[in-house]
Amino acid sequence: MAFEKAVELAPQDTEIRFNLATSCGFFGREKDAEQHFQRILDQNPGHAKAWLSLVRLKKQKAVIPRLEAALEK
């Protein structure tokens, strides 16, 4: 993934890492996305987009199993 290479070249750039985290989430790599969002927040605790995205990701992770269980009934 191009964003992974970009993060290697500029590991302190939170916007590049945000793009990588968002891409990971989009492609089903939730664990990687969560780790990247957390790393952004470690670097910049005021990064509102990272907070919002992390909350959405965690909420989605909690809801999907319940939806799947409901559909199986």
BELZI-V713868 format. One line per field, one symbol per residue. psi: psi as a letter, one per 20 degrees, with the letter a starting at -180 (. if undefined). A space follows every 10 residues. Layout:
psi->???
This chain:
psi->phhgghhhhm hiohhghghg ggggghjjmg ggggggghhg hhhnijnghg gghgggghgg hhhghhgghh hi.
